[in-house]
Amino acid sequence: MENALPNSSRIKVAVVGAGYWGKNLVRNFYELGALSAVCDARESVEATCKQHYAGVKFYREYSSVLSDPSITAVALATPAVTHYELAKAALKAGKDVLVEKPLSIDVHHGEELVRLAKEKGRILMVGHILRYHPAVLKLQQLVQDGALGKINYVYSHRLNIGKIRTEENILWSFAPHDISVILSLLNEMPNRVTCRGGASLSEGIFDVTLSHFDFPSGVQAHVFVSWLHPFKEQRLVVVGSEKMAVFDDTAEHKLVLYPHKVEWRNRIPTAVKADGEIVALEEREPLRAECQHFLQCVEFRKSPVSDGAEGLRVLRILDACQSALLNGSIDLKPAEVAPPKPEPAYFVHESAYVDEGAEIGAGTKIWHFSHVMKGARIGERSIIGQNVNVDGGTVIGNNVKIQNNVSVYTGTVIEDDVFLGPSCVLTNVSNPRSQVNRHSLYETTQLKRGCTVGANATIVCGTSVGRYAFVGAGAVVTKNIADYALVFGNPARQVAWMSRHGHRLDAPDADGVMRCPESGYRYKEVTPGVLQCLDLDEEKPLPSELSKGHKPYRQLKEETKYASSIA
C-alpha cells in the first residue's frame, strides 16, 4: 500500500448507513478530515451526528447524496441486499465507492459493478478489513518470503455468540473476510468447494457453516463460522513445512510462529515441538488503515488492495459455498478458478520454464533453458542467464544479474543489484547426504545489496556476503564477508577493500581516506573492519552520471598508476 498521505480536504466522503458498523466508518472518516455527509433514515441518528460531528451534513434520502456535487465518494454500510443498487447508482453518479462486504449477493450483479466502475473510471473498493490488519500484512510477507516453507493447509474459525442477522446467513456475514485473506495468502482460487451447515434459529437462515476448499496447488483450507458459539474466537492458522503461523485477533500477541517439525524416527513420523515466536506488529487500527487506503486510492487514482475484482472473486466463492450447502460439492468452472491475468510485464524465453505461483517483477528477463519454480520471488529489471535454476522459497531483488549455469537454492536471499558470475555455487545444507533428508534444515545464505560473486566461486550456506563486497573467481566463502571487502582464495580471506564501483582501493592517505578512481567517492575505515563511503549513503542509488561506465577497467588502472607515479 502507498505511503503517501491523501489530501483529505479535497476528498468529500458520505457514509450511507450509520448503524452497527457504519458508525465506525463515520468516526474514522471524520477523524481523517474527509467526512462530508452522513445518510440514514433514522431521526435518532441525525441527532447524534449533529451532536458529535459539527459541520457534517445529514441526509435522510440517498438521492440527496447522489445529487450533491461536493461529495466525491460514498461508503456504503447498509444491508448486503442493498449493495448492488446503491453502489450502481453511486458509480453512475460519478462517485467513487467503498462498499462493505460482500460486494453484492449475486455474482452477475458483482460482475456488472466491476464493469461499470471500469467504464466510468471510478474507484470501487470492498471493505475486506482483514486485508489491512497488521498481522495479516505481516503474514502475507512471511508467506511470500518463504519463511513458512511450503504451505500445506490453512484454516480459519470466526465464531461468536452475538449479533444474529435474519437478512443474511452466517456464511455471507462472517466468511467473506477469511476467504479474502486465504486467497491473498495462496494467490490462487479453489477448484472445488464443499460446504455444510445448520439453521437452528430461523428456517433457511444458516447460523453455522463449515466450508472446505481444494486448491490447484494441492493446498486445502476450511472456514468455520458460527454466531451460536459459547465464546468469541477469531483465529487463522497457516500450516507450512517450515513453520506454522497462528493469527488470533482476540489474543494479546496476535501473530505467533511455531517452528514445530516432524522427524522420522524408526520409520515413524514424530512431532518435535518448539516454543512459539511472537511476531512484532505495527500498532494500527485496521479500519483506520482501510479508510486511509480508500482515500489514497481516490486521491491518487490507484487500484485498491481489495478492489472490485477481488470482491468479485470472494463473491464467486461465497456463491459456490451457498450452492454447496444445498447441493453438495461444487467444482468451479475454469473461468471461475482464477482471476484474469494481465500479460506479463517480463520476458521468458520459449525454452525457459516459469512455474505457476512464481512472482516475477516488471522488466525482468529469463533466458534459455532456465527454470523458475513455484514460490520463487524475483524483483524488477533482473536478468536470469542461461541454464539457471531458481528454487521455490528463494527471494531475488531488483536489478540482479545471474550469469549462466547457476542454481539458486531454497534459503537464498539475494538483495538488489547483486551480480553472480558464471557457474558460481550456492548451497543450503552444510553436510548433505542423499540418505539423510534435511529439507527442513535449510540454512539461509544472504547476498547483500550490490555485492559481486566471481565465476566458479562457492558460497557455503549460513554465511552472508556484505554490501558491495567482491568475491574473487574460484574463492570459497566459509564465513561472513564484511561490506566492501575484497576476498580471494580457499578459504576466502580479505585482501583489500573495494569501492561501490568495483575498484580496489589503494592505501589510505594521512587522514585514512581512500578514493575510488572511477567515481571519486571517498571511503574510510570508520572502525576496524568497517568501511563506509563518505560521499553517498549506501541506501541511495548511484547518480545517473555515475551509473554507466565510460572507461574500461584497464584504462582506469593505468591512469591511476600514472597519477600515483607523478604524485
Stockholm file with secondary structure:
# STOCKHOLM 1.0

chainA/1-567         MENALPNSSRIKVAVVGAGYWGKNLVRNFYELGALSAVCDARESVEATCKQHYAGVKFYREYSSVLSDPSITAVALATPAVTHYELAKAALKAGKDVLVEKPLSIDVHHGEELVRLAKEKGRILMVGHILRYHPAVLKLQQLVQDGALGKINYVYSHRLNIGKIRTEENILWSFAPHDISVILSLLNEMPNRVTCRGGASLSEGIFDVTLSHFDFPSGVQAHVFVSWLHPFKEQRLVVVGSEKMAVFDDTAEHKLVLYPHKVEWRNRIPTAVKADGEIVALEEREPLRAECQHFLQCVEFRKSPVSDGAEGLRVLRILDACQSALLNGSIDLKPAEVAPPKPEPAYFVHESAYVDEGAEIGAGTKIWHFSHVMKGARIGERSIIGQNVNVDGGTVIGNNVKIQNNVSVYTGTVIEDDVFLGPSCVLTNVSNPRSQVNRHSLYETTQLKRGCTVGANATIVCGTSVGRYAFVGAGAVVTKNIADYALVFGNPARQVAWMSRHGHRLDAPDADGVMRCPESGYRYKEVTPGVLQCLDLDEEKPLPSELSKGHKPYRQLKEETKYASSIA
#=GR chainA/1-567 SS CCCSCCCGGGCCEEEECCSTTHHHHHHHHHHTTCEEEEECSCHHHHHHHHHHSTTCEEESSHHHHHHCTTCCEEEECSCGGGHHHHHHHHHHTTCEEEEESSSCSSHHHHHHHHHHHHHHTCCEEEECGGGGCHHHHHHHHHHHTTTTCSEEEEEEEEEEESCCCSSSCHHHHHHHHHHHHHHHHHTSCCSEEEEEEECSSBTTBCSEEEEEEECTTSCEEEEEEESEEEEEEEEEEEEESSCEEEEETTSSSCEEEECCEEEEETTEEEEECCCCEECCCCCCCHHHHHHHHHHHHHHHTCCCTTBHHHHHHHHHHHHHHHHHHHHSCEECCHHHHSCCCCCCSSEECTTCEECTTCEECTTCEECTTCEECTTCEECTTCEECTTCEECTTCEECTTCEECSSCEECTTEEECTTCEECTTCEECSCSSCBTTBCCGGGCCCEEECTTCEECTTCEECTTCEECTTCEECTTCEECSCBCTTEEEETTTTEEEEEBCTTSCBCCCCCTTSEEECTTTCCEEEEEETTEEEESSSCTTSCCCGGGSSCCSCHHHHHHHHHHHHHHC
#=GC SS_cons         CCCSCCCGGGCCEEEECCSTTHHHHHHHHHHTTCEEEEECSCHHHHHHHHHHSTTCEEESSHHHHHHCTTCCEEEECSCGGGHHHHHHHHHHTTCEEEEESSSCSSHHHHHHHHHHHHHHTCCEEEECGGGGCHHHHHHHHHHHTTTTCSEEEEEEEEEEESCCCSSSCHHHHHHHHHHHHHHHHHTSCCSEEEEEEECSSBTTBCSEEEEEEECTTSCEEEEEEESEEEEEEEEEEEEESSCEEEEETTSSSCEEEECCEEEEETTEEEEECCCCEECCCCCCCHHHHHHHHHHHHHHHTCCCTTBHHHHHHHHHHHHHHHHHHHHSCEECCHHHHSCCCCCCSSEECTTCEECTTCEECTTCEECTTCEECTTCEECTTCEECTTCEECTTCEECTTCEECSSCEECTTEEECTTCEECTTCEECSCSSCBTTBCCGGGCCCEEECTTCEECTTCEECTTCEECTTCEECTTCEECSCBCTTEEEETTTTEEEEEBCTTSCBCCCCCTTSEEECTTTCCEEEEEETTEEEESSSCTTSCCCGGGSSCCSCHHHHHHHHHHHHHHC
//
